[in-house]
Amino acid sequence: MKRVKLVLAYDGTNYCGWQLQPNGITIEEVLNKALRDLLHEQIQVIGASRTDSGVHALGNIAVFDTESRIPAEKMCFALNQRLPADVVIQSSCEVLPTWHPRKCNTIKTYEYRILNRRVPDPTVRLNSYFFYMPLDLEKMQEAAAYLVGEHDFKSFCSVRTQAEDTVRTITDLTLKKEGDMITLRISGNGFLYNMVRIIVGTLLKVGTGYYPPAHVEEILDARNRSQAGPKAPAHGLTLVSIIEEEELKKEVHIENKYMDYIVVQREIMSKQKAYIIINRCVEEDFNRTIVRLAKQATRNGAKTVHICDRQQRLYEGYQADYFTFEFDTAFYKMVLKKTFAWSKKEVLPIQWMDLSFNNSQDFLQIQQEAFADVPNGMSYSEKEVKEIMENPMAKAGLISDSNGSLIGVAEWEIKDNEFRIAMIGILPKVQGKGYGKSILCYIVEKAQNYEKPISLLVASKNDRACMLYEMAGFVSTEKVSDWYVTEDKMRKHRT
């Protein structure tokens, strides 16, 4: 058994959309029939995008499973001999048996063509919408800018939508005019039912002067379908492409008027962990936001999701949808308020080597190993290491023992009139041998030159670090954040 991926184009004029219908021919039906005729198997394709009646495609995707020995890359040629002229397989290839076109992170791109002139053009009538009223392209472009980014697009989807969550991210939205043809091109991580066509209908209202450009933001805020413009006809819309993300984004930061959050995914592959930091979120969106982010993280491969809400709305046993949040750890700020416990003569000798581009990979590797078993010990990213090197108020380095063998890494920075020890990491093979004292002693000695309070953050579950800092003379002054952990217990029951 193998799974084959098809990339197909079609003219949707004569079809009742993609999905099988009882009273009309569909793309899915035609494709299934051609495959069954070719392979003599009961094939049932799975489509990536279930386009509506009359909508066209240049790059939709479908997959199917087969026992056939026909090479996957040659199936497209055999299929095209069995398909009608308005459906063409662009390419075919074998994919992993687990690959699913609707369960991976993709960017979809659509185009909507508007013929803007006084009289129709019969040669483009099947794939463009004739609109005779004059349109102000600049105002439409100004209005479109409000839609780019992550928003709740409830106002821009059909009331019949079955989507539980109406938040989507538009990565790009442009309008260009060549001659009498205006082309709207929109890309995003997903689209709601009729979303693109309602966006087009709303922008046409702007282009005719019925709405001012800024009204689009008010429509978004309303979260009410009745506030947006009409749905533009289907025949002007074409699904251009569906591009799978080559690799998982290590970090996602979203900020708008309703929320500000960070999702850290760089440990999903190595530790099956994801971290979510909610810096700000309006109350009415909080539950569905943490559910959406937790679902996405687990779909991306995280077994556990660790979350911190800066507004402190989570608690032990907090329930959101089918996610239950349990207390994980707290981070406390500690300040050196006593005389530092050890002198340089009382600790093991170490050597410091400044972080540089030449040793940055060693720094990352050691940091990841050192914090592998530390509660909420997130690994650094290459971007963060670069930012440290470019920050004149920060310092990081690799530490070796008296024999020159690397044993750890450390970082500090001057921020908010404090000398902050940002990180001390020691390789597991030398933990418990006293090198923590040595590194701490080295950093505190450097801190004396700045004549500023010395502080650090520590997780309450990191008993070894807490004990070390207390012995050194650090005192806990305040709790900075609480972290909770959850997992998708329903995932194993879903296909």
N, C-alpha and C positions, 0 to 999 in steps of 0.2 A: 504494500500500500504506500502510495506517495501523495503528497499534496502539491497541487500545481496552482500557480498564481497567474492570472490573466490581467493584462492591461487592455482596456477596450474603449473604443470610440463609437458613438452612435448619434444619429439624427433622431431626436425623440418625437418628431412631428406625428408619426403614425402609431405611437405607443402610449399605453395608459400607465406610463411610469416604469419603474424598475420592478417593483414587487408584484408577485402573482396576484391576479384579480379574477373574480368569477365571471365578469362580463366585459372582457377586453383583453387584447393581446399586450403582453409586457416584454421588456428586455429579458427579464429572468426566465420567462417561459421559452422564448426563442433560443436563448443560450442553453438551457437545459436540454431542449429537443436536439439541438445540433450536437451536443456532447454525447447524448445517448445514442444517436445515430452513428457517431464516430466510434465510440468505445464499447457499445453494446452493454452498458451498465446503467443502473438507475442513478444517474448523477443528479445531485442537488447542489447548485452553486450557492456560495455565501457572498453577498455583495458588500463592498465597503461603504457605498453611499447609495441609499435608496431614493433616487431622483424621482421627482413628481412627473405627472403626465405632461408631455410636451417639452420637457427640459432635455437639453442635449449634453453630450459628454465628449471630451477629448482624451481623458485619462482616468476613467473609473476603474475600480479593481474588483476582481472576483476570484475566489479560490474554490477548489473542489478536490475531493479525494478519489483516487482511481487505482486499479490493479494493472492498468495498461502498461505494456512495455514500450510504447511509443515514447521517444525522448521528449521530455517536457518542452524543450526549446523549439521543437518542430510542430507541436500541437497547434500553434497559431495558424500555420499555413493550411493544415488539414481542416481546421474549423472554418476558416474564411471561405472555403469552397462549399460549405454547407449552410452558411449564414446568408441572410438577405443583404442586399447592397448597402443598406443604411445601418448595418452593424458590422464593425470590423475589429478583429483582435489585433492590437498593435504589437504585442509581445507576449511570450509565455515562458515561465521558468519554474523550476522546482524550489519549494521552500520547506522549512522545517515543519514536521507534522503538527506542531503546536501553534504555528503562526496563524493568527486570526486577524483579518483586515479591520475589524472594529474594536479590537482589544489591544492595540498598540498606539503609541503617541504619533500622531501625524499632523501635518499642516495641509489643509485643503484650500485650494484656490478656485474661485469662481470668476467668471466674467459675465457682465450684463451689458448688452449692446442696445443703444437707443439711437434710432435714426431721427434726427431732429431737423426737419425741413417742412416746407409747406405741402409737398405732395409725396405720396409713398414711392418706394422703389421696389418693384416686384421681384427683382433679383435677390433681395436680402430679406424678403418678407418672412421667411421661415425661421430665421435665427437672429432677428432684431425686432425691437418694439418701435413702431412708428409713433412719434409724438410731435404733433405739429406746432404746439405753442412754443414761443421762444424761451430758451433756458439760459440762466445766468450761471455759467460754469464756475466762476470764481466763488460765488456764494455756496454752490453745491460742494465745492472742495473745502470751504471753510466749515460747513456743517459736518462733513464727513470726518473731519479731524476729531470731533467729539466722540466718535464711535471707536476710535483706535484705543487698544488697551483692554484690560479686564473689566467687564461691566455685567450687570444683570440686564439681559436683553428680553425681559418678560414683555415689554411693550412692543417688541419687534418679532413676536412669534405668534402663530395661530393659537387661538384659545383651545383648539383641539389637541395641542401638544401633549404628549405623554411623558415628557421630560420631568423628572423630579426636581432637577436643579437647572435654572435658566441662566446661570453665569457662564459666559464664554469669553475667550480672548481673541480679539482681532489684532493680528500682527501687522497688517498693512492694508490700506484702503486708498486707492487712487482713482481719479477721474481724468481722462484725457480725451481730446477731441481731434479727429483727423477728418477734414472735410465736413460732411454733415453727420458723421458718426461719433457719438460719445460712448466711450467704453469705460465702464466701472469695473475695476479689478479688486477683488477682496480676498484676503488670506486670513486663516485663523485655525485654531485648534479644534474647531467643531462648530456646527451651525444648527440652530433650532429649526423646527418645521416652519417653512416659508420665510425664514429670517432674512435671507438675502433679498427676496422679492419685496418684502415690506420695507427694508432699508431703501431699496430703489424707489419705491412709491413715495416714501417720506422725503427723500432728496429731490424728487421731482416737484414736490410741493414747495420746497425751498427754492428750487430753480425758477419757478414761476412767480415767486414773491409772496406766496400764500403764507409761508412760515419764514421768519427770520432765521439765519443760521444757528443762533444760540438757542433757539427753541428745541433743537434736537437734544440738548442736554436736559431740558425740562421733561422731554418725552422719556428719556432714560430714567430719570428720577421718579416719574409717575408709576412705572412698572404696571402699566395698564394698556392693553392692546388698543383700546378705543382712542387713545391719545396720539397714536402714530398715523402715518398716511396709509393709503390703500395698498393692497398687494398688487405689484406689477405683474403683467401677463407672463406665463411660463416660457413662451417661445424665445424670449430674449436672453434666457439664462443658459450658460454652458459651464459644466464642471470641467475645469481645465486640467487639474492634477491633484493627486493625493501623494504626498511625499512623507515617507516614514522618517522620523528622527533617527540619525545615525547612532547617536549615543544619548544617554539620559543626561539632562542638564544637571550639573552638580549642585547648583543653587538657583532658586527662583525668588525674586523679590518683587512684590506687587504693592504699589501704593496708589491710592486714589482717595476721593473724599470720604468713602465709607470704611476703608480699611487700609492697614499697612501690615504686611506679613512677610516672613521669610520661610521658605522651605529648603532644607539642606538635604540633598539626596546622594551625596558623594560616598556614603557608607552603605548604600543599598546593596551594591554588588559584593562588597567584602564582608559586611556584618549583618546584612538584612535589616538595617536600622535607618529610619528617617527622622529628622528633627523639624519641628514646626514652631516658629516663634511668632506669636500674635502680638505685635506692638500696639495695635489699635484696631478696634472693630466695633461698629455701631451695634447696639444691643439686639435689634431685631434680626441682624444677619449673623450673629455669633454662632448659633448652633449649626445652621446649615453650612457655614463656612468651615468649621472644624470637621464636620462630617465629609464635606466635599474633598478637603485636603487630605484627610485620613484615607478615604477611599482611593484617591489618586495615588497616594504613596504606597499603599498595599498593592494596588494594581501594577505599580512599577517594580514591585518585588520586595518591599519592606515587610518583614514579619512583625516587627514592633514599631510603633510610631510614638515618639517622645514629643510632648508639646508643652510649651510655656506660654501662658496668657499674662501679659504684662498688667492687664486690668484685673487680674485675680478673680476670675469668675468660676474657675474649675475647683473641684473639691473631690475628696475620696468617694468613689462610687458615682460620680457625675455621669448621667446618661444622656447621650445624643444619638438618636436613631438606634441602631443596634450596637453602637460603640459604648463601652463602659471604661471610664478613666480612673486609673488607680494611681495613688501618690507614688512617685519615683524617688525624687530627691529634692533638696533645697540648696540654693547657693547662698553663701554668706560672705559678706565683706569682712575681712580681718585687717586690722591696722597694727603696726608695730608700736606698742605703747610702753614697753619695758625695755630695759637695756638688752641688746642682742646677746643671746646666751653663749655664743661661741666665738672664739678668736680664730684667726687664720691658722695659728699654730696647733689648734686642737682638732683640726679636720684633715681629711685625706687631701693630698695635693691633686689639683686638676689643672688643665690647660683650656683656655678659651680661644675659639677661632670664629671671627665674625662671619655672619651669613653673607654669602655672595652668590652670584649667578652660577659660579663654578661648582659650589657645593650645595646648591638649593635642593637637588634631588635627594642627596644624603640626609639633609635636614627633614624633608618630608617623610622619608622612609623611617627615620628614627622616631619622629613625632608620632607617626601612626602606630608603630610598634609599642612605644611607651604608653600610649593611651588606649591600647586595645581593650583592656579590662577595667578601665577607669569609668565610673558612673558618668554618663553624659559627656564622655571625653571625645568630643568631635574632632575628627582629623582636619588638619589644615588643607587648603586647596592651593594650587599653584598661584592663583590670583591673589590670595591672601599673603602668601610669601612675597610676592612681588610688591604688594602694597607696603609690607613691613620694610623692605629694602628702600623704597622710595620715600618713606616717612622720616623726616629728619629728627622727629621726636621719639622714634622707636629704635630699639636695638635688639638683635637676636643673634644667636651663635650656636655652634656645635661644641660640645665639651668632650674632652678626652682625659684618660687617666695619666698617671706619670709615665706610662710606657707608650703613650700616643694612641691607645685604642679608644675609639669613640664609645662613649657611655651614655650620652644624653644630649638634650637641647634645652634652650631657655630663651625667654623673650621678656623685655620690659618696655615701658613707654611712659612718657610724661604727658599726663592728661588731667584736665580740671585741677591744675595746681597740685597734683599728686604724682609720686613716683609709684607706678603700678607694675607689680610683677605679674605679667600677663600669663606666663606659662613656664613650668619646669617639668620636663619629661625625662625619665630615666629608663633605659632599656631594661626589660624584665630580667635578663640574665645577671644584672648587677644590682637590682633593687634589694634593699635591706642591708646593704654593705656600708652605708654611711655617706654615699655620694650626694644624697639629698641635702645633708648638712653642708657639704662642701660647696655645692652650687648656690645654696641660699646665702651662705656666708660671703661668697664672691659677689653676688648681686647686691647685698646690703652694703658691702664696702663701697661699691660703685655709687650706690644711692646717696651716701654721705656727701658726695660732691655737689649734689643738687639742693641740699638743705630743704627738702620737702617731705611731707608725711609719706610713709611707705605703706602701701596697701596691696591686697590681693583678693581674689575670689576663690572659694573652695566649696566643693560639693559636700553636703552633710554625710553622704554615704562613703566618702573617700576617707575612711578612718585613719589610714596611715599618714596621709597628707595633713589632716586636721591635727593629729598628735604632734607631727614634726613642727608645724607652725606655732602651736601652743607652747611647746618646749622652747622654741626660739624667742618667744616674747610677744607673739602676735595675739591680739584679743579680738573676738568677734564683736562687731559694732552694729550690724543690721542684716536682716534677711533681704536679699536682692530679688530673688525669684524662686518660685516653686515650679517643679517639673512633674508632669503626669505622663503615664504611659498607657497605651491601648493597643489592641490588635483587632484585625477583622476576623472575628470568629465565624462569620457567615461565609467567608470566601471559599472554604473547602466544600461548601454545599452548592456552590454555583459552578456552572460550566463556562 
